[in-house]
Amino acid sequence: MLTQVVAISHQVAMSHYEVDMKTYPSRTADQYVVRFPDGMRDAIKRRAAENGRSMNAEIVFHLRQIFAAERDAHACQS
């Protein structure tokens, strides 16, 4: 079984979640190789097209939402 490999920016790990991806210099962005389970790449591609984003932007968008939700949950517990 072949695993599809995609390099995505992991700049979402930075403390500034509000970085505008349109002004972020993609050629100098950190990259990380991700191995997707079968079918996930197609699902991301479909969702990205529905939302008018690139696959990378779609992935980063969802990661930002997860990190923001976790940050908010931790803030509520403090």
PQR file with spaces between the fields and no chain letter, atoms N, CA, C, O and H, PARSE charges and radii, in Angstrom:
ATOM       1  N    MET     1       0.853   -1.178    0.000 -0.4000 1.5000
ATOM       2  CA   MET     1       0.000    0.000    0.000 -0.0000 2.0000
ATOM       3  C    MET     1       0.898    1.240    0.000  0.5500 1.7000
ATOM       4  O    MET     1       1.818    1.357    0.809 -0.5500 1.4000
ATOM       5  N    LEU     2       0.616    2.152   -0.913 -0.4000 1.5000
ATOM       6  CA   LEU     2       1.404    3.377   -0.998 -0.0000 2.0000
ATOM       7  C    LEU     2       0.800    4.440   -0.096  0.5500 1.7000
ATOM       8  O    LEU     2      -0.417    4.618   -0.042 -0.5500 1.4000
ATOM       9  H    LEU     2      -0.132    2.057   -1.570  0.4000 1.0000
ATOM      10  N    THR     3       1.649    5.119    0.589 -0.4000 1.5000
ATOM      11  CA   THR     3       1.211    6.229    1.437 -0.0000 2.0000
ATOM      12  C    THR     3       1.560    7.526    0.748  0.5500 1.7000
ATOM      13  O    THR     3       2.693    7.717    0.307 -0.5500 1.4000
ATOM      14  H    THR     3       2.637    4.975    0.546  0.4000 1.0000
ATOM      15  N    GLN     4       0.600    8.412    0.653 -0.4000 1.5000
ATOM      16  CA   GLN     4       0.844    9.685    0.006 -0.0000 2.0000
ATOM      17  C    GLN     4       1.535   10.611    0.995  0.5500 1.7000
ATOM      18  O    GLN     4       1.176   10.681    2.170 -0.5500 1.4000
ATOM      19  H    GLN     4      -0.321    8.257    1.011  0.4000 1.0000
ATOM      20  N    VAL     5       2.522   11.309    0.491 -0.4000 1.5000
ATOM      21  CA   VAL     5       3.313   12.189    1.338 -0.0000 2.0000
ATOM      22  C    VAL     5       3.129   13.625    0.861  0.5500 1.7000
ATOM      23  O    VAL     5       3.238   13.917   -0.330 -0.5500 1.4000
ATOM      24  H    VAL     5       2.814   11.252   -0.464  0.4000 1.0000
ATOM      25  N    VAL     6       2.858   14.486    1.780 -0.4000 1.5000
ATOM      26  CA   VAL     6       2.653   15.888    1.457 -0.0000 2.0000
ATOM      27  C    VAL     6       3.461   16.739    2.436  0.5500 1.7000
ATOM      28  O    VAL     6       3.424   16.521    3.647 -0.5500 1.4000
ATOM      29  H    VAL     6       2.770   14.249    2.747  0.4000 1.0000
ATOM      30  N    ALA     7       4.182   17.700    1.895 -0.4000 1.5000
ATOM      31  CA   ALA     7       4.903   18.630    2.766 -0.0000 2.0000
ATOM      32  C    ALA     7       3.974   19.797    3.061  0.5500 1.7000
ATOM      33  O    ALA     7       3.466   20.440    2.143 -0.5500 1.4000
ATOM      34  H    ALA     7       4.212   17.878    0.911  0.4000 1.0000
ATOM      35  N    ILE     8       3.754   20.069    4.339 -0.4000 1.5000
ATOM      36  CA   ILE     8       2.908   21.206    4.714 -0.0000 2.0000
ATOM      37  C    ILE     8       3.671   22.113    5.658  0.5500 1.7000
ATOM      38  O    ILE     8       4.609   21.695    6.337 -0.5500 1.4000
ATOM      39  H    ILE     8       4.167   19.547    5.085  0.4000 1.0000
ATOM      40  N    SER     9       3.262   23.314    5.681 -0.4000 1.5000
ATOM      41  CA   SER     9       3.860   24.268    6.595 -0.0000 2.0000
ATOM      42  C    SER     9       3.391   23.973    8.000  0.5500 1.7000
ATOM      43  O    SER     9       2.199   23.755    8.218 -0.5500 1.4000
ATOM      44  H    SER     9       2.500   23.654    5.129  0.4000 1.0000
ATOM      45  N    HIS    10       4.292   23.960    8.950 -0.4000 1.5000
ATOM      46  CA   HIS    10       3.856   23.769   10.330 -0.0000 2.0000
ATOM      47  C    HIS    10       4.069   25.046   11.128  0.5500 1.7000
ATOM      48  O    HIS    10       4.283   25.013   12.340 -0.5500 1.4000
ATOM      49  H    HIS    10       5.260   24.137    8.773  0.4000 1.0000
ATOM      50  N    GLN    11       4.006   26.174   10.424 -0.4000 1.5000
ATOM      51  CA   GLN    11       4.155   27.443   11.101 -0.0000 2.0000
ATOM      52  C    GLN    11       3.043   27.702   12.099  0.5500 1.7000
ATOM      53  O    GLN    11       3.131   28.656   12.870 -0.5500 1.4000
ATOM      54  H    GLN    11       3.832   26.202    9.439  0.4000 1.0000
ATOM      55  N    VAL    12       2.001   26.885   12.110 -0.4000 1.5000
ATOM      56  CA   VAL    12       0.937   27.059   13.091 -0.0000 2.0000
ATOM      57  C    VAL    12       1.426   26.780   14.494  0.5500 1.7000
ATOM      58  O    VAL    12       0.776   27.165   15.466 -0.5500 1.4000
ATOM      59  H    VAL    12       1.929   26.110   11.483  0.4000 1.0000
ATOM      60  N    ALA    13       2.556   26.120   14.616 -0.4000 1.5000
ATOM      61  CA   ALA    13       3.113   25.864   15.934 -0.0000 2.0000
ATOM      62  C    ALA    13       3.689   27.138   16.545  0.5500 1.7000
ATOM      63  O    ALA    13       4.025   27.172   17.729 -0.5500 1.4000
ATOM      64  H    ALA    13       3.084   25.807   13.826  0.4000 1.0000
ATOM      65  N    MET    14       3.799   28.179   15.733 -0.4000 1.5000
ATOM      66  CA   MET    14       4.273   29.454   16.243 -0.0000 2.0000
ATOM      67  C    MET    14       3.242   30.031   17.186  0.5500 1.7000
ATOM      68  O    MET    14       2.075   29.638   17.154 -0.5500 1.4000
ATOM      69  H    MET    14       3.526   28.151   14.771  0.4000 1.0000
ATOM      70  N    SER    15       3.658   30.946   18.013 -0.4000 1.5000
ATOM      71  CA   SER    15       2.734   31.526   18.988 -0.0000 2.0000
ATOM      72  C    SER    15       1.741   32.492   18.361  0.5500 1.7000
ATOM      73  O    SER    15       0.750   32.843   19.001 -0.5500 1.4000
ATOM      74  H    SER    15       4.605   31.265   18.038  0.4000 1.0000
ATOM      75  N    HIS    16       1.974   32.931   17.134 -0.4000 1.5000
ATOM      76  CA   HIS    16       1.077   33.889   16.485 -0.0000 2.0000
ATOM      77  C    HIS    16       0.158   33.162   15.517  0.5500 1.7000
ATOM      78  O    HIS    16       0.529   32.924   14.367 -0.5500 1.4000
ATOM      79  H    HIS    16       2.779   32.646   16.614  0.4000 1.0000
ATOM      80  N    TYR    17      -1.024   32.811   15.967 -0.4000 1.5000
ATOM      81  CA   TYR    17      -1.972   32.073   15.144 -0.0000 2.0000
ATOM      82  C    TYR    17      -2.618   32.953   14.083  0.5500 1.7000
ATOM      83  O    TYR    17      -3.207   32.445   13.129 -0.5500 1.4000
ATOM      84  H    TYR    17      -1.325   33.004   16.901  0.4000 1.0000
ATOM      85  N    GLU    18      -2.510   34.267   14.245 -0.4000 1.5000
ATOM      86  CA   GLU    18      -3.200   35.181   13.344 -0.0000 2.0000
ATOM      87  C    GLU    18      -2.375   35.546   12.117  0.5500 1.7000
ATOM      88  O    GLU    18      -2.782   36.431   11.365 -0.5500 1.4000
ATOM      89  H    GLU    18      -2.031   34.679   15.020  0.4000 1.0000
ATOM      90  N    VAL    19      -1.246   34.911   11.884 -0.4000 1.5000
ATOM      91  CA   VAL    19      -0.403   35.230   10.720 -0.0000 2.0000
ATOM      92  C    VAL    19      -1.227   35.041    9.451  0.5500 1.7000
ATOM      93  O    VAL    19      -1.826   33.987    9.241 -0.5500 1.4000
ATOM      94  H    VAL    19      -0.915   34.192   12.495  0.4000 1.0000
ATOM      95  N    ASP    20      -1.251   36.058    8.620 -0.4000 1.5000
ATOM      96  CA   ASP    20      -1.996   36.000    7.367 -0.0000 2.0000
ATOM      97  C    ASP    20      -1.206   35.172    6.371  0.5500 1.7000
ATOM      98  O    ASP    20      -0.097   35.549    5.991 -0.5500 1.4000
ATOM      99  H    ASP    20      -0.765   36.915    8.791  0.4000 1.0000
ATOM     100  N    MET    21      -1.774   34.033    5.939 -0.4000 1.5000
ATOM     101  CA   MET    21      -1.065   33.134    5.035 -0.0000 2.0000
ATOM     102  C    MET    21      -0.736   33.806    3.699  0.5500 1.7000
ATOM     103  O    MET    21       0.209   33.388    3.031 -0.5500 1.4000
ATOM     104  H    MET    21      -2.675   33.727    6.247  0.4000 1.0000
ATOM     105  N    LYS    22      -1.480   34.824    3.295 -0.4000 1.5000
ATOM     106  CA   LYS    22      -1.204   35.478    2.017 -0.0000 2.0000
ATOM     107  C    LYS    22       0.081   36.302    2.088  0.5500 1.7000
ATOM     108  O    LYS    22       0.727   36.523    1.064 -0.5500 1.4000
ATOM     109  H    LYS    22      -2.248   35.164    3.838  0.4000 1.0000
ATOM     110  N    THR    23       0.457   36.757    3.281 -0.4000 1.5000
ATOM     111  CA   THR    23       1.669   37.549    3.413 -0.0000 2.0000
ATOM     112  C    THR    23       2.821   36.727    3.966  0.5500 1.7000
ATOM     113  O    THR    23       3.942   37.228    4.056 -0.5500 1.4000
ATOM     114  H    THR    23      -0.068   36.578    4.113  0.4000 1.0000
ATOM     115  N    TYR    24       2.573   35.479    4.338 -0.4000 1.5000
ATOM     116  CA   TYR    24       3.625   34.618    4.880 -0.0000 2.0000
ATOM     117  C    TYR    24       4.489   34.106    3.734  0.5500 1.7000
ATOM     118  O    TYR    24       3.960   33.517    2.791 -0.5500 1.4000
ATOM     119  H    TYR    24       1.663   35.072    4.265  0.4000 1.0000
ATOM     120  N    PRO    25       5.800   34.312    3.788 -0.5600 1.5000
ATOM     121  CA   PRO    25       6.675   33.892    2.685  0.2800 2.0000
ATOM     122  C    PRO    25       6.805   32.365    2.635  0.5500 1.7000
ATOM     123  O    PRO    25       7.583   31.783    3.390 -0.5500 1.4000
ATOM     124  N    SER    26       6.066   31.738    1.773 -0.4000 1.5000
ATOM     125  CA   SER    26       5.991   30.274    1.748 -0.0000 2.0000
ATOM     126  C    SER    26       7.319   29.596    1.443  0.5500 1.7000
ATOM     127  O    SER    26       7.553   28.478    1.902 -0.5500 1.4000
ATOM     128  H    SER    26       5.434   32.211    1.159  0.4000 1.0000
ATOM     129  N    ARG    27       8.173   30.230    0.698 -0.4000 1.5000
ATOM     130  CA   ARG    27       9.453   29.605    0.364 -0.0000 2.0000
ATOM     131  C    ARG    27      10.372   29.497    1.582  0.5500 1.7000
ATOM     132  O    ARG    27      11.267   28.652    1.616 -0.5500 1.4000
ATOM     133  H    ARG    27       7.983   31.139    0.326  0.4000 1.0000
ATOM     134  N    THR    28      10.152   30.342    2.567 -0.4000 1.5000
ATOM     135  CA   THR    28      10.989   30.299    3.769 -0.0000 2.0000
ATOM     136  C    THR    28      10.256   29.673    4.952  0.5500 1.7000
ATOM     137  O    THR    28      10.814   29.583    6.046 -0.5500 1.4000
ATOM     138  H    THR    28       9.425   31.028    2.540  0.4000 1.0000
ATOM     139  N    ALA    29       9.021   29.243    4.746 -0.4000 1.5000
ATOM     140  CA   ALA    29       8.231   28.647    5.827 -0.0000 2.0000
ATOM     141  C    ALA    29       8.794   27.293    6.222  0.5500 1.7000
ATOM     142  O    ALA    29       9.335   26.563    5.391 -0.5500 1.4000
ATOM     143  H    ALA    29       8.568   29.317    3.858  0.4000 1.0000
ATOM     144  N    ASP    30       8.660   26.968    7.495 -0.4000 1.5000
ATOM     145  CA   ASP    30       9.037   25.633    7.944 -0.0000 2.0000
ATOM     146  C    ASP    30       8.161   24.612    7.234  0.5500 1.7000
ATOM     147  O    ASP    30       6.991   24.873    6.953 -0.5500 1.4000
ATOM     148  H    ASP    30       8.220   27.561    8.170  0.4000 1.0000
ATOM     149  N    GLN    31       8.733   23.449    6.946 -0.4000 1.5000
ATOM     150  CA   GLN    31       7.968   22.388    6.293 -0.0000 2.0000
ATOM     151  C    GLN    31       8.091   21.114    7.102  0.5500 1.7000
ATOM     152  O    GLN    31       9.067   20.905    7.823 -0.5500 1.4000
ATOM     153  H    GLN    31       9.684   23.237    7.174  0.4000 1.0000
ATOM     154  N    TYR    32       7.085   20.269    6.971 -0.4000 1.5000
ATOM     155  CA   TYR    32       7.049   19.003    7.681 -0.0000 2.0000
ATOM     156  C    TYR    32       6.352   17.988    6.779  0.5500 1.7000
ATOM     157  O    TYR    32       5.298   18.290    6.221 -0.5500 1.4000
ATOM     158  H    TYR    32       6.292   20.439    6.386  0.4000 1.0000
ATOM     159  N    VAL    33       6.910   16.812    6.628 -0.4000 1.5000
ATOM     160  CA   VAL    33       6.321   15.782    5.775 -0.0000 2.0000
ATOM     161  C    VAL    33       5.254   15.033    6.569  0.5500 1.7000
ATOM     162  O    VAL    33       5.490   14.593    7.694 -0.5500 1.4000
ATOM     163  H    VAL    33       7.767   16.567    7.082  0.4000 1.0000
ATOM     164  N    VAL    34       4.084   14.899    5.966 -0.4000 1.5000
ATOM     165  CA   VAL    34       2.968   14.205    6.606 -0.0000 2.0000
ATOM     166  C    VAL    34       2.555   13.029    5.731  0.5500 1.7000
ATOM     167  O    VAL    34       2.398   13.177    4.519 -0.5500 1.4000
ATOM     168  H    VAL    34       3.892   15.257    5.052  0.4000 1.0000
ATOM     169  N    ARG    35       2.379   11.864    6.344 -0.4000 1.5000
ATOM     170  CA   ARG    35       1.889   10.692    5.622 -0.0000 2.0000
ATOM     171  C    ARG    35       0.408   10.536    5.958  0.5500 1.7000
ATOM     172  O    ARG    35       0.042   10.294    7.108 -0.5500 1.4000
ATOM     173  H    ARG    35       2.506   11.745    7.328  0.4000 1.0000
ATOM     174  N    PHE    36      -0.433   10.678    4.938 -0.4000 1.5000
ATOM     175  CA   PHE    36      -1.876   10.579    5.131 -0.0000 2.0000
ATOM     176  C    PHE    36      -2.355    9.151    4.959  0.5500 1.7000
ATOM     177  O    PHE    36      -1.834    8.418    4.119 -0.5500 1.4000
ATOM     178  H    PHE    36      -0.135   10.875    4.004  0.4000 1.0000
ATOM     179  N    PRO    37      -3.345    8.750    5.746 -0.5600 1.5000
ATOM     180  CA   PRO    37      -3.985    7.452    5.496  0.2800 2.0000
ATOM     181  C    PRO    37      -4.695    7.503    4.146  0.5500 1.7000
ATOM     182  O    PRO    37      -5.016    8.580    3.644 -0.5500 1.4000
ATOM     183  N    ASP    38      -4.937    6.334    3.566 -0.4000 1.5000
ATOM     184  CA   ASP    38      -5.631    6.269    2.274 -0.0000 2.0000
ATOM     185  C    ASP    38      -6.930    7.075    2.317  0.5500 1.7000
ATOM     186  O    ASP    38      -7.718    6.968    3.256 -0.5500 1.4000
ATOM     187  H    ASP    38      -4.676    5.459    3.974  0.4000 1.0000
ATOM     188  N    GLY    39      -7.128    7.876    1.287 -0.4000 1.5000
ATOM     189  CA   GLY    39      -8.365    8.637    1.147 -0.0000 2.0000
ATOM     190  C    GLY    39      -8.342   10.015    1.782  0.5500 1.7000
ATOM     191  O    GLY    39      -9.153   10.865    1.414 -0.5500 1.4000
ATOM     192  H    GLY    39      -6.487    7.964    0.524  0.4000 1.0000
ATOM     193  N    MET    40      -7.439   10.267    2.726 -0.4000 1.5000
ATOM     194  CA   MET    40      -7.445   11.558    3.408 -0.0000 2.0000
ATOM     195  C    MET    40      -7.012   12.695    2.483  0.5500 1.7000
ATOM     196  O    MET    40      -7.570   13.790    2.545 -0.5500 1.4000
ATOM     197  H    MET    40      -6.781    9.576    3.025  0.4000 1.0000
ATOM     198  N    ARG    41      -6.030   12.444    1.632 -0.4000 1.5000
ATOM     199  CA   ARG    41      -5.584   13.491    0.712 -0.0000 2.0000
ATOM     200  C    ARG    41      -6.745   13.934   -0.177  0.5500 1.7000
ATOM     201  O    ARG    41      -6.943   15.130   -0.395 -0.5500 1.4000
ATOM     202  H    ARG    41      -5.576   11.554    1.581  0.4000 1.0000
ATOM     203  N    ASP    42      -7.502   12.982   -0.683 -0.4000 1.5000
ATOM     204  CA   ASP    42      -8.648   13.321   -1.538 -0.0000 2.0000
ATOM     205  C    ASP    42      -9.693   14.104   -0.755  0.5500 1.7000
ATOM     206  O    ASP    42     -10.301   15.033   -1.287 -0.5500 1.4000
ATOM     207  H    ASP    42      -7.341   12.011   -0.506  0.4000 1.0000
ATOM     208  N    ALA    43      -9.904   13.737    0.499 -0.4000 1.5000
ATOM     209  CA   ALA    43     -10.883   14.449    1.330 -0.0000 2.0000
ATOM     210  C    ALA    43     -10.432   15.885    1.577  0.5500 1.7000
ATOM     211  O    ALA    43     -11.243   16.810    1.532 -0.5500 1.4000
ATOM     212  H    ALA    43      -9.410   12.983    0.931  0.4000 1.0000
ATOM     213  N    ILE    44      -9.146   16.072    1.834 -0.4000 1.5000
ATOM     214  CA   ILE    44      -8.610   17.422    2.043 -0.0000 2.0000
ATOM     215  C    ILE    44      -8.718   18.231    0.756  0.5500 1.7000
ATOM     216  O    ILE    44      -9.085   19.406    0.782 -0.5500 1.4000
ATOM     217  H    ILE    44      -8.486   15.321    1.870  0.4000 1.0000
ATOM     218  N    LYS    45      -8.400   17.604   -0.355 -0.4000 1.5000
ATOM     219  CA   LYS    45      -8.481   18.290   -1.649 -0.0000 2.0000
ATOM     220  C    LYS    45      -9.911   18.749   -1.938  0.5500 1.7000
ATOM     221  O    LYS    45     -10.132   19.875   -2.384 -0.5500 1.4000
ATOM     222  H    LYS    45      -8.102   16.650   -0.377  0.4000 1.0000
ATOM     223  N    ARG    46     -10.875   17.868   -1.679 -0.4000 1.5000
ATOM     224  CA   ARG    46     -12.296   18.213   -1.876 -0.0000 2.0000
ATOM     225  C    ARG    46     -12.719   19.376   -0.987  0.5500 1.7000
ATOM     226  O    ARG    46     -13.329   20.340   -1.449 -0.5500 1.4000
ATOM     227  H    ARG    46     -10.696   16.954   -1.317  0.4000 1.0000
ATOM     228  N    ARG    47     -12.384   19.269    0.297 -0.4000 1.5000
ATOM     229  CA   ARG    47     -12.772   20.315    1.254 -0.0000 2.0000
ATOM     230  C    ARG    47     -12.101   21.642    0.906  0.5500 1.7000
ATOM     231  O    ARG    47     -12.727   22.697    1.006 -0.5500 1.4000
ATOM     232  H    ARG    47     -11.888   18.486    0.672  0.4000 1.0000
ATOM     233  N    ALA    48     -10.843   21.595    0.501 -0.4000 1.5000
ATOM     234  CA   ALA    48     -10.130   22.821    0.125 -0.0000 2.0000
ATOM     235  C    ALA    48     -10.815   23.489   -1.068  0.5500 1.7000
ATOM     236  O    ALA    48     -10.987   24.708   -1.084 -0.5500 1.4000
ATOM     237  H    ALA    48     -10.335   20.737    0.420  0.4000 1.0000
ATOM     238  N    ALA    49     -11.203   22.699   -2.060 -0.4000 1.5000
ATOM     239  CA   ALA    49     -11.894   23.248   -3.235 -0.0000 2.0000
ATOM     240  C    ALA    49     -13.230   23.871   -2.826  0.5500 1.7000
ATOM     241  O    ALA    49     -13.585   24.947   -3.306 -0.5500 1.4000
ATOM     242  H    ALA    49     -11.064   21.708   -2.048  0.4000 1.0000
ATOM     243  N    GLU    50     -13.965   23.202   -1.946 -0.4000 1.5000
ATOM     244  CA   GLU    50     -15.249   23.735   -1.466 -0.0000 2.0000
ATOM     245  C    GLU    50     -15.078   25.078   -0.766  0.5500 1.7000
ATOM     246  O    GLU    50     -15.939   25.953   -0.863 -0.5500 1.4000
ATOM     247  H    GLU    50     -13.677   22.328   -1.556  0.4000 1.0000
ATOM     248  N    ASN    51     -13.957   25.233   -0.060 -0.4000 1.5000
ATOM     249  CA   ASN    51     -13.715   26.449    0.719 -0.0000 2.0000
ATOM     250  C    ASN    51     -12.852   27.479   -0.010  0.5500 1.7000
ATOM     251  O    ASN    51     -12.526   28.527    0.547 -0.5500 1.4000
ATOM     252  H    ASN    51     -13.258   24.522    0.019  0.4000 1.0000
ATOM     253  N    GLY    52     -12.482   27.175   -1.260 -0.4000 1.5000
ATOM     254  CA   GLY    52     -11.692   28.126   -2.044 -0.0000 2.0000
ATOM     255  C    GLY    52     -10.283   28.323   -1.510  0.5500 1.7000
ATOM     256  O    GLY    52      -9.722   29.415   -1.608 -0.5500 1.4000
ATOM     257  H    GLY    52     -12.747   26.324   -1.712  0.4000 1.0000
ATOM     258  N    ARG    53      -9.708   27.259   -0.942 -0.4000 1.5000
ATOM     259  CA   ARG    53      -8.363   27.342   -0.388 -0.0000 2.0000
ATOM     260  C    ARG    53      -7.476   26.289   -1.044  0.5500 1.7000
ATOM     261  O    ARG    53      -7.961   25.339   -1.659 -0.5500 1.4000
ATOM     262  H    ARG    53     -10.163   26.372   -0.862  0.4000 1.0000
ATOM     263  N    SER    54      -6.175   26.477   -0.898 -0.4000 1.5000
ATOM     264  CA   SER    54      -5.241   25.428   -1.305 -0.0000 2.0000
ATOM     265  C    SER    54      -5.317   24.310   -0.258  0.5500 1.7000
ATOM     266  O    SER    54      -5.865   24.503    0.828 -0.5500 1.4000
ATOM     267  H    SER    54      -5.781   27.248   -0.398  0.4000 1.0000
ATOM     268  N    MET    55      -4.773   23.163   -0.590 -0.4000 1.5000
ATOM     269  CA   MET    55      -4.761   22.068    0.395 -0.0000 2.0000
ATOM     270  C    MET    55      -3.972   22.478    1.629  0.5500 1.7000
ATOM     271  O    MET    55      -4.386   22.194    2.753 -0.5500 1.4000
ATOM     272  H    MET    55      -4.328   23.006   -1.472  0.4000 1.0000
ATOM     273  N    ASN    56      -2.848   23.138    1.429 -0.4000 1.5000
ATOM     274  CA   ASN    56      -2.045   23.580    2.563 -0.0000 2.0000
ATOM     275  C    ASN    56      -2.831   24.539    3.449  0.5500 1.7000
ATOM     276  O    ASN    56      -2.846   24.392    4.672 -0.5500 1.4000
ATOM     277  H    ASN    56      -2.512   23.369    0.516  0.4000 1.0000
ATOM     278  N    ALA    57      -3.487   25.523    2.827 -0.4000 1.5000
ATOM     279  CA   ALA    57      -4.266   26.495    3.596 -0.0000 2.0000
ATOM     280  C    ALA    57      -5.404   25.813    4.349  0.5500 1.7000
ATOM     281  O    ALA    57      -5.732   26.207    5.468 -0.5500 1.4000
ATOM     282  H    ALA    57      -3.475   25.641    1.835  0.4000 1.0000
ATOM     283  N    GLU    58      -6.003   24.799    3.745 -0.4000 1.5000
ATOM     284  CA   GLU    58      -7.086   24.057    4.413 -0.0000 2.0000
ATOM     285  C    GLU    58      -6.558   23.341    5.655  0.5500 1.7000
ATOM     286  O    GLU    58      -7.182   23.385    6.716 -0.5500 1.4000
ATOM     287  H    GLU    58      -5.736   24.479    2.836  0.4000 1.0000
ATOM     288  N    ILE    59      -5.419   22.690    5.519 -0.4000 1.5000
ATOM     289  CA   ILE    59      -4.824   21.975    6.648 -0.0000 2.0000
ATOM     290  C    ILE    59      -4.454   22.958    7.759  0.5500 1.7000
ATOM     291  O    ILE    59      -4.756   22.716    8.928 -0.5500 1.4000
ATOM     292  H    ILE    59      -4.912   22.654    4.657  0.4000 1.0000
ATOM     293  N    VAL    60      -3.805   24.056    7.400 -0.4000 1.5000
ATOM     294  CA   VAL    60      -3.393   25.058    8.383 -0.0000 2.0000
ATOM     295  C    VAL    60      -4.615   25.659    9.066  0.5500 1.7000
ATOM     296  O    VAL    60      -4.593   25.870   10.279 -0.5500 1.4000
ATOM     297  H    VAL    60      -3.559   24.252    6.451  0.4000 1.0000
ATOM     298  N    PHE    61      -5.679   25.938    8.320 -0.4000 1.5000
ATOM     299  CA   PHE    61      -6.911   26.480    8.883 -0.0000 2.0000
ATOM     300  C    PHE    61      -7.439   25.574    9.993  0.5500 1.7000
ATOM     301  O    PHE    61      -7.769   26.050   11.079 -0.5500 1.4000
ATOM     302  H    PHE    61      -5.696   25.766    7.335  0.4000 1.0000
ATOM     303  N    HIS    62      -7.518   24.285    9.726 -0.4000 1.5000
ATOM     304  CA   HIS    62      -8.062   23.354   10.716 -0.0000 2.0000
ATOM     305  C    HIS    62      -7.124   23.170   11.904  0.5500 1.7000
ATOM     306  O    HIS    62      -7.584   23.041   13.038 -0.5500 1.4000
ATOM     307  H    HIS    62      -7.250   23.899    8.844  0.4000 1.0000
ATOM     308  N    LEU    63      -5.830   23.155   11.659 -0.4000 1.5000
ATOM     309  CA   LEU    63      -4.886   23.074   12.775 -0.0000 2.0000
ATOM     310  C    LEU    63      -5.005   24.299   13.677  0.5500 1.7000
ATOM     311  O    LEU    63      -4.974   24.180   14.902 -0.5500 1.4000
ATOM     312  H    LEU    63      -5.456   23.260   10.737  0.4000 1.0000
ATOM     313  N    ARG    64      -5.141   25.470   13.070 -0.4000 1.5000
ATOM     314  CA   ARG    64      -5.313   26.689   13.870 -0.0000 2.0000
ATOM     315  C    ARG    64      -6.574   26.609   14.734  0.5500 1.7000
ATOM     316  O    ARG    64      -6.558   27.007   15.898 -0.5500 1.4000
ATOM     317  H    ARG    64      -5.166   25.566   12.075  0.4000 1.0000
ATOM     318  N    GLN    65      -7.655   26.098   14.163 -0.4000 1.5000
ATOM     319  CA   GLN    65      -8.896   25.965   14.936 -0.0000 2.0000
ATOM     320  C    GLN    65      -8.697   25.041   16.132  0.5500 1.7000
ATOM     321  O    GLN    65      -9.160   25.337   17.233 -0.5500 1.4000
ATOM     322  H    GLN    65      -7.667   25.775   13.217  0.4000 1.0000
ATOM     323  N    ILE    66      -8.016   23.932   15.917 -0.4000 1.5000
ATOM     324  CA   ILE    66      -7.759   22.977   17.000 -0.0000 2.0000
ATOM     325  C    ILE    66      -6.916   23.631   18.090  0.5500 1.7000
ATOM     326  O    ILE    66      -7.249   23.540   19.272 -0.5500 1.4000
ATOM     327  H    ILE    66      -7.640   23.692   15.023  0.4000 1.0000
ATOM     328  N    PHE    67      -5.820   24.294   17.696 -0.4000 1.5000
ATOM     329  CA   PHE    67      -4.945   24.919   18.678 -0.0000 2.0000
ATOM     330  C    PHE    67      -5.663   26.036   19.437  0.5500 1.7000
ATOM     331  O    PHE    67      -5.469   26.186   20.643 -0.5500 1.4000
ATOM     332  H    PHE    67      -5.550   24.368   16.736  0.4000 1.0000
ATOM     333  N    ALA    68      -6.475   26.808   18.752 -0.4000 1.5000
ATOM     334  CA   ALA    68      -7.228   27.888   19.402 -0.0000 2.0000
ATOM     335  C    ALA    68      -8.226   27.307   20.405  0.5500 1.7000
ATOM     336  O    ALA    68      -8.376   27.833   21.507 -0.5500 1.4000
ATOM     337  H    ALA    68      -6.632   26.686   17.772  0.4000 1.0000
ATOM     338  N    ALA    69      -8.908   26.225   20.024 -0.4000 1.5000
ATOM     339  CA   ALA    69      -9.872   25.589   20.929 -0.0000 2.0000
ATOM     340  C    ALA    69      -9.161   25.045   22.165  0.5500 1.7000
ATOM     341  O    ALA    69      -9.656   25.189   23.283 -0.5500 1.4000
ATOM     342  H    ALA    69      -8.786   25.797   19.128  0.4000 1.0000
ATOM     343  N    GLU    70      -8.008   24.424   21.966 -0.4000 1.5000
ATOM     344  CA   GLU    70      -7.241   23.909   23.106 -0.0000 2.0000
ATOM     345  C    GLU    70      -6.763   25.035   23.999  0.5500 1.7000
ATOM     346  O    GLU    70      -6.823   24.928   25.224 -0.5500 1.4000
ATOM     347  H    GLU    70      -7.606   24.307   21.058  0.4000 1.0000
ATOM     348  N    ARG    71      -6.285   26.124   23.389 -0.4000 1.5000
ATOM     349  CA   ARG    71      -5.832   27.284   24.157 -0.0000 2.0000
ATOM     350  C    ARG    71      -6.980   27.846   24.974  0.5500 1.7000
ATOM     351  O    ARG    71      -6.806   28.167   26.150 -0.5500 1.4000
ATOM     352  H    ARG    71      -6.236   26.211   22.394  0.4000 1.0000
ATOM     353  N    ASP    72      -8.164   27.970   24.358 -0.4000 1.5000
ATOM     354  CA   ASP    72      -9.329   28.490   25.054 -0.0000 2.0000
ATOM     355  C    ASP    72      -9.768   27.564   26.185  0.5500 1.7000
ATOM     356  O    ASP    72     -10.154   28.031   27.257 -0.5500 1.4000
ATOM     357  H    ASP    72      -8.305   27.710   23.403  0.4000 1.0000
ATOM     358  N    ALA    73      -9.711   26.259   25.949 -0.4000 1.5000
ATOM     359  CA   ALA    73     -10.096   25.291   26.969 -0.0000 2.0000
ATOM     360  C    ALA    73      -9.150   25.382   28.166  0.5500 1.7000
ATOM     361  O    ALA    73      -9.591   25.314   29.314 -0.5500 1.4000
ATOM     362  H    ALA    73      -9.398   25.880   25.078  0.4000 1.0000
ATOM     363  N    HIS    74      -7.853   25.536   27.901 -0.4000 1.5000
ATOM     364  CA   HIS    74      -6.883   25.654   28.992 -0.0000 2.0000
ATOM     365  C    HIS    74      -7.080   26.962   29.758  0.5500 1.7000
ATOM     366  O    HIS    74      -6.907   27.003   30.976 -0.5500 1.4000
ATOM     367  H    HIS    74      -7.495   25.592   26.969  0.4000 1.0000
ATOM     368  N    ALA    75      -7.442   28.029   29.043 -0.4000 1.5000
ATOM     369  CA   ALA    75      -7.665   29.320   29.677 -0.0000 2.0000
ATOM     370  C    ALA    75      -8.876   29.255   30.614  0.5500 1.7000
ATOM     371  O    ALA    75      -8.877   29.873   31.678 -0.5500 1.4000
ATOM     372  H    ALA    75      -7.582   27.996   28.053  0.4000 1.0000
ATOM     373  N    CYS    76      -9.888   28.515   30.218 -0.4000 1.5000
ATOM     374  CA   CYS    76     -11.086   28.371   31.049 -0.0000 2.0000
ATOM     375  C    CYS    76     -10.813   27.555   32.307  0.5500 1.7000
ATOM     376  O    CYS    76     -11.464   27.751   33.333 -0.5500 1.4000
ATOM     377  H    CYS    76      -9.887   28.013   29.353  0.4000 1.0000
ATOM     378  N    GLN    77      -9.862   26.652   32.227 -0.4000 1.5000
ATOM     379  CA   GLN    77      -9.526   25.808   33.371 -0.0000 2.0000
ATOM     380  C    GLN    77      -8.661   26.527   34.381  0.5500 1.7000
ATOM     381  O    GLN    77      -8.576   26.114   35.538 -0.5500 1.4000
ATOM     382  H    GLN    77      -9.333   26.493   31.393  0.4000 1.0000
ATOM     383  N    SER    78      -8.014   27.606   33.949 -0.4000 1.5000
ATOM     384  CA   SER    78      -7.098   28.342   34.844 -0.0000 2.0000
ATOM     385  C    SER    78      -7.828   29.264   35.763  0.5500 1.7000
ATOM     386  O    SER    78      -7.204   29.951   36.572 -0.5500 1.4000
ATOM     387  H    SER    78      -8.083   27.941   33.010  0.4000 1.0000
